[in-house]
Amino acid sequence: MKPMSRLLPLAACLLLPGCVVHTVYDVATAPVRIGSKVVDWSTTSQSEADRNRGRKMRKEQARQEKEARKEAKRQREQGYPSSY
């Protein structure tokens, strides 16, 4: 037998348990990783809450400005003086 062909089974025996250990580790930690993802998806961080609150405030402000423009236009058309 060639020396290289003798090393192949030995190398396989040394490397294979590492793969098995890694696979066992992945399987054992999967429920924890999945659980943390679910918690992350189901909760809102403070930065997300701030961003959503800011977006809601900007939309409300835009809606109020639009209503004010409509009201000013309606008053101009009816001959009332502008409130600006």
DRENZABA-34185 format. One record per residue (C-alpha): residue number from 1; residue in one letter; x negated, y, z negated. Coordinates in Angstrom, 3 decimals. Layout:
N
 resi resn     east    north       up
  NUM    A        X        Y        Z
...
***
This chain:
84
 resi resn     east    north       up
    1    M    0.000    0.000    0.000
    2    K   -1.171    3.473    0.727
    3    P   -1.831    5.732   -2.261
    4    M    0.781    8.234   -1.070
    5    S    3.507    5.618   -0.962
    6    R    2.723    4.732   -4.603
    7    L    3.115    8.350   -5.695
    8    L    6.504    8.809   -4.063
    9    P    8.469    6.591   -6.488
   10    L    6.550    8.068   -9.427
   11    A    7.314   11.612   -8.291
   12    A   10.980   10.711   -7.811
   13    C   11.145    9.335  -11.367
   14    L    9.670   12.544  -12.756
   15    L   11.744   14.974  -10.707
   16    L   15.102   13.220  -10.792
   17    P   15.738   13.599  -14.546
   18    G   15.303   17.353  -14.160
   19    C   18.128   17.416  -11.637
   20    V   20.292   15.268  -13.878
   21    V   19.644   17.513  -16.884
   22    H   20.456   20.588  -14.837
   23    T   23.698   19.030  -13.602
   24    V   24.704   18.010  -17.136
   25    Y   23.946   21.542  -18.315
   26    D   26.078   23.036  -15.525
   27    V   28.987   20.720  -16.328
   28    A   28.722   21.417  -20.070
   29    T   28.645   25.196  -19.687
   30    A   31.329   25.405  -16.974
   31    P   34.288   25.734  -19.391
   32    V   32.568   28.598  -21.210
   33    R   31.796   30.417  -17.969
   34    I   35.333   29.890  -16.681
   35    G   36.812   31.064  -19.979
   36    S   34.721   34.227  -19.974
   37    K   35.806   34.982  -16.400
   38    V   39.475   34.623  -17.379
   39    V   38.996   36.969  -20.323
   40    D   37.173   39.450  -18.087
   41    W   39.960   39.366  -15.498
   42    S   42.742   39.649  -18.079
   43    T   41.317   42.571  -20.062
   44    T   40.572   46.129  -19.065
   45    S   37.262   47.683  -20.011
   46    Q   37.086   51.240  -21.297
   47    S   35.549   52.487  -18.051
   48    E   38.329   50.835  -16.022
   49    A   40.935   52.384  -18.311
   50    D   39.317   55.819  -17.948
   51    R   39.163   55.459  -14.168
   52    N   42.805   54.384  -13.984
   53    R   43.912   57.214  -16.286
   54    G   41.998   59.750  -14.158
   55    R   43.567   58.385  -10.975
   56    K   47.029   58.579  -12.518
   57    M   46.431   62.166  -13.659
   58    R   45.201   63.228  -10.199
   59    K   48.245   61.650   -8.540
   60    E   50.573   63.394  -10.991
   61    Q   48.830   66.722  -10.445
   62    A   49.067   66.305   -6.667
   63    R   52.763   65.462   -6.986
   64    Q   53.372   68.567   -9.130
   65    E   51.493   70.797   -6.689
   66    K   53.516   69.389   -3.809
   67    E   56.752   70.030   -5.688
   68    A   55.609   73.586   -6.489
   69    R   54.859   74.231   -2.801
   70    K   58.264   72.871   -1.811
   71    E   59.971   75.055   -4.409
   72    A   58.031   78.149   -3.287
   73    K   58.953   77.439    0.322
   74    R   62.609   76.948   -0.614
   75    Q   62.620   80.238   -2.527
   76    R   60.981   82.081    0.381
   77    E   63.590   80.704    2.756
   78    Q   66.405   81.809    0.442
   79    G   64.913   85.280    0.047
   80    Y   63.764   85.008   -3.561
   81    P   60.435   86.574   -4.491
   82    S   57.555   84.208   -4.915
   83    S   56.524   83.283   -8.421
   84    Y   52.814   83.378   -7.475
***
